[in-house]
Amino acid sequence: MPTAMEQRLDRVVHELNEIRKEMILLKAPPAVRAGRKINAWKSLGKKISVRWDHVSAVDEIRQQRDRV
């Protein structure tokens, strides 16, 4: 059977863990902002894909090596 001091210590440790979780959540960027950034990158990727001249990356590198 835990003593009163052990019980108090357990409660304090539990509270500290809860505070630590809250601090981590406060430091984390909001999901909405992160979602907007992801959507921006996806739309940029689509724009680049539309403009792509359909040359594969391997062929592009070969062409660059041939120029040198």
N, C-alpha and C positions, 0 to 999 in steps of 0.2 A: 504494500500500500504506500503510495507516494506521500511524502510529508508535505506540509503546507508550503514550505519553501520551494520544493520541487514543482508543486502545482503552480505557484506564482511564476517561477522561472519558465515553465512550459507556456503559460499565458503570455508572458513577455516575448518569448521567442516567436510565438504565433503572431502576435501583433507586429513584431518587426518584419516578419515575412510578408504580412499583408501590406505594410507600408512600402516595402521594397517592390512588391507587385504594382502598387499604385504609382510609384515613382517611374517605373519602367514604362507603364502605360502613358504617363504624362510626357515622357521623352519621345515616345513613338510618334511618327508623323501621322496625321489623320488619314484614314483610309480613302477619303474622298479626294484629297490632294494627290495621293499616290495613284489612285484610279485615273485621275485626269492626265497625269504624266504618262501612264501606260497607254491610254487612248491616243495621246498626242504622238507617241512613238509609232503606234500602229498605223495611224493615218499618214504619218510621214513615210512609213514603209510602203504603204499603198501608192502614194504619189511617186515614189522612186520606182516602184515596179511598173507603173504605167509608162514612165519615161525610159525604162530600160531598153537597150537595143538588142536584147535577147542573145548577147554574146556570153558564153559561159565564163565563169571566173578563170578556169584553166586556160581557155583560149585567150582571154584578156592578158593573162600573165605571159603567155607565149608571145603574143604580139609585142608586148613591152620588152621582152628579152631580145626579140629579133631586131628591134629598133636600135639597141645598144651596140 
